[in-house]
Amino acid sequence: MNQGRLSLVATPIGNLEDITLRALRVLKECDYVLCEDTRVTGKLLHHYEISAKMHRYDAHTSEAAHEKIINDLEAGKHIVLVSDAGTPGISDPGVLLIEQARAADILIEAIPGPSAVTTAVSLAGIAGNQFTFLGFVPQKKGRETFFRALREYEHPVVFFESTHRIIKTLEALEQTLPETTVYIGRELTKMHEEMLVGSATEIIRILSDTPVKQKGEFVIIVDCRP
């Protein structure tokens, strides 16, 4: 019996050209692809004329579905896990499947590629070789604590925010860290890619004056160093 394999494939965060040759080969060879949204992944597969089967996998995937996936892997299937964009397992529900596959002694491989975190840090050009990644800002519980704790870090902090909460997050930064430099990466790898740099107040003004800039997913970098 062939050994099953779970491949963690990084996909483009915006520009569809940002995918490796290895990733394309694995997507063509696998038995099926687990993805957060079949429409998003379907667009990528269609662009590269790949006819792989897709199954939905997200934060609401049931225990029964997890059991079936593990059974398929144990039966020798080659399954690919992707997120909607970037590297699976980074602020991503795929971590549960990865844990279960490892517990079942399944072969797991990473096919690296795009990451919004490293893309934003690179584009920001911040001195030093350390930073802390905090995932998404808490929506409710722990939100105030999250912002108050930012000043305690001795190196830049990176986190994600969505289009629906970007202004509220900037207003929280305006209150807790009014003098701190904030970097906002938006439309990363796309035609209108930009890195907005300034105080939270200055960036709120930019986004308010040009509402279209509030759309999309954001990578925020806060640098509290003197």
C-alpha positions in Angstrom: 0.0 0.0 0.0 1.3 3.5 -0.9 1.9 5.8 2.0 -0.6 8.6 2.3 0.6 12.1 2.2 -0.7 15.5 3.4 0.8 18.4 1.4 0.6 21.9 2.8 0.7 24.1 -0.3 1.2 27.9 -0.1 -1.0 29.8 -2.7 -0.8 33.4 -4.0 -1.9 36.2 -1.6 -3.1 38.3 -4.6 -1.1 37.9 -7.8 -1.8 34.5 -9.3 1.7 34.3 -10.8 3.1 34.0 -7.3 3.1 30.2 -7.1 5.9 27.7 -7.3 6.5 25.1 -10.0 6.5 22.5 -7.2 3.1 23.7 -5.9 1.6 23.4 -9.4 2.9 19.9 -9.8 1.6 18.7 -6.4 -1.8 20.2 -7.2 -1.9 18.3 -10.4 -0.8 15.0 -8.8 -3.0 14.9 -5.7 -6.2 12.9 -5.2 -8.0 16.0 -4.0 -7.6 19.5 -2.5 -9.0 20.7 0.8 -9.8 24.4 0.7 -11.5 27.1 2.7 -13.6 28.3 -0.3 -13.9 26.2 -3.5 -14.6 29.4 -5.5 -11.3 31.0 -4.5 -9.2 27.9 -5.0 -11.2 27.0 -8.2 -10.1 30.3 -9.7 -6.5 29.4 -9.1 -6.8 25.9 -10.5 -8.7 27.1 -13.5 -6.0 29.7 -14.2 -3.4 26.9 -14.4 -5.8 24.4 -16.1 -5.7 22.0 -13.2 -8.7 19.7 -12.8 -8.1 18.6 -9.2 -11.1 17.6 -7.1 -11.9 20.1 -4.3 -13.5 19.6 -0.9 -14.4 22.3 1.5 -12.3 22.5 4.7 -12.8 25.4 7.1 -13.2 26.2 10.8 -16.6 24.5 10.8 -15.4 21.2 9.4 -17.0 18.4 11.5 -15.3 15.6 13.4 -16.7 13.1 11.0 -15.2 14.9 8.1 -11.8 15.0 9.8 -12.1 11.3 10.4 -12.8 10.6 6.7 -9.8 12.7 5.7 -7.5 10.8 8.1 -8.9 7.5 6.8 -8.2 8.6 3.2 -4.6 9.4 4.2 -4.2 6.1 6.0 -5.5 4.4 2.9 -2.7 5.9 0.8 -4.4 9.1 -0.6 -2.4 12.2 -1.4 -4.3 15.2 -0.1 -3.4 18.8 -0.5 -4.4 21.5 2.1 -4.5 25.1 1.0 -5.9 28.3 2.5 -7.7 31.0 0.5 -4.3 32.8 0.3 -0.8 32.3 1.6 0.6 29.5 3.7 -1.8 27.1 5.4 -1.5 26.8 9.1 -0.8 30.4 9.7 -3.9 31.9 11.4 -5.7 29.2 9.6 -8.1 26.4 10.6 -5.8 23.8 8.9 -3.8 23.5 12.1 -6.3 21.0 13.5 -6.0 18.7 10.6 -2.2 18.9 10.7 -2.3 17.9 14.4 -4.5 15.0 13.7 -2.4 13.8 10.7 0.7 14.0 12.8 -0.9 12.0 15.6 -1.9 9.4 13.0 1.8 9.2 11.8 0.9 10.5 8.4 3.6 11.9 6.2 3.3 15.7 6.1 5.2 18.0 3.7 5.3 21.7 3.3 5.4 23.3 -0.2 6.4 26.8 0.8 5.6 30.0 -1.0 3.7 33.3 -0.4 3.1 34.7 3.1 1.5 38.0 3.8 3.6 38.3 7.0 7.0 38.2 5.4 5.8 40.1 2.3 4.7 43.0 4.6 7.8 42.9 6.7 10.0 43.0 3.6 8.1 45.9 2.1 8.1 47.9 5.3 11.9 47.9 5.4 12.1 47.9 9.2 15.6 47.6 10.7 16.4 44.6 12.8 15.9 40.9 12.3 13.2 40.2 14.9 9.4 40.6 14.9 6.4 39.1 16.7 3.4 37.8 14.7 0.1 37.9 16.6 -2.4 36.7 14.0 -5.8 38.4 13.8 -6.8 41.1 16.3 -9.4 39.7 18.7 -12.9 40.8 17.7 -14.3 41.1 21.2 -12.9 39.4 24.2 -9.3 40.4 24.9 -9.3 43.2 22.4 -8.4 46.0 24.8 -5.7 43.9 26.4 -4.3 43.2 23.0 -3.7 46.8 22.2 -2.4 47.7 25.7 0.1 44.9 25.5 1.7 46.2 22.2 3.9 48.7 24.0 5.5 45.9 26.0 7.2 44.4 22.9 10.8 45.3 22.3 10.6 44.6 18.6 8.0 45.2 15.8 4.7 43.4 16.1 2.8 42.1 13.0 -0.9 41.3 12.9 -3.8 41.0 10.5 -7.1 42.9 10.3 -10.1 42.7 8.0 -11.7 45.4 5.9 -14.7 45.6 8.3 -12.6 46.5 11.4 -9.6 48.3 10.0 -10.8 51.8 11.1 -11.8 50.6 14.6 -8.4 49.0 15.0 -6.6 52.2 13.9 -8.7 54.2 16.3 -7.7 51.8 19.1 -4.0 52.3 18.1 -4.7 56.1 18.1 -5.8 55.9 21.7 -3.2 53.6 23.1 -0.1 54.4 20.9 -0.7 57.9 19.5 3.0 58.6 18.7 3.9 55.1 17.4 4.8 54.5 13.8 2.3 52.2 12.1 2.8 50.4 8.8 -0.2 49.2 6.9 0.3 46.8 4.0 -2.7 46.7 1.6 -3.4 45.0 -1.8 -0.1 43.2 -1.3 1.3 41.7 -4.6 -1.6 43.3 -6.5 -1.6 46.2 -9.0 -2.4 48.8 -6.3 0.0 47.4 -3.6 1.1 50.0 -1.1 2.6 50.4 2.3 1.1 53.3 4.3 3.4 54.6 7.0 2.6 57.1 9.7 0.8 57.6 13.0 -2.6 55.9 13.4 -4.2 59.3 13.1 -2.5 60.0 9.8 -3.4 56.7 8.4 -7.1 57.0 9.5 -7.1 60.3 7.6 -5.8 58.6 4.4 -8.3 55.8 4.6 -11.2 58.2 5.4 -10.3 60.5 2.5 -10.1 57.6 0.1 -12.6 55.0 1.2 -11.6 52.5 -1.5 -8.4 52.0 0.5 -10.4 50.5 3.3 -11.2 47.4 1.2 -9.2 44.1 1.4 -7.2 42.3 4.0 -4.6 44.3 5.9 -1.2 43.5 7.4 -0.4 45.9 10.2 3.1 46.4 11.7 3.5 48.4 14.9 7.0 49.5 15.9 7.1 50.8 19.5 10.9 51.0 19.6 12.3 54.4 20.4 
